[in-house]
Amino acid sequence: MPKKIRELKSMLLKAGFNYRSGKGSHTVWSHPLLPYSLTLSGKDGADADRYQEKDVKNALKDLENLQE
């Protein structure tokens, strides 16, 4: 069962990511230690796409590797 967009946003906030609003339902997420940003689209109650879950998972993994 896919995660909800709000769950992905919560995971990013807990990891220290900052966000800014984009156009429409888009939010752009960045972290001071990572050289790239993530864009999530969709309303909070919507199911996240598989690629969005994968992007968040990879970003959190990259951040964990940097902090070791």
Secondary structure, 3 states (H helix, E strand, C coil): CCCEHHHHHHHHHHCCCEEEECCCCCEEEECCCCCCEEEECCCCCCECCHHHHHHHHHHHHHHHHHHC
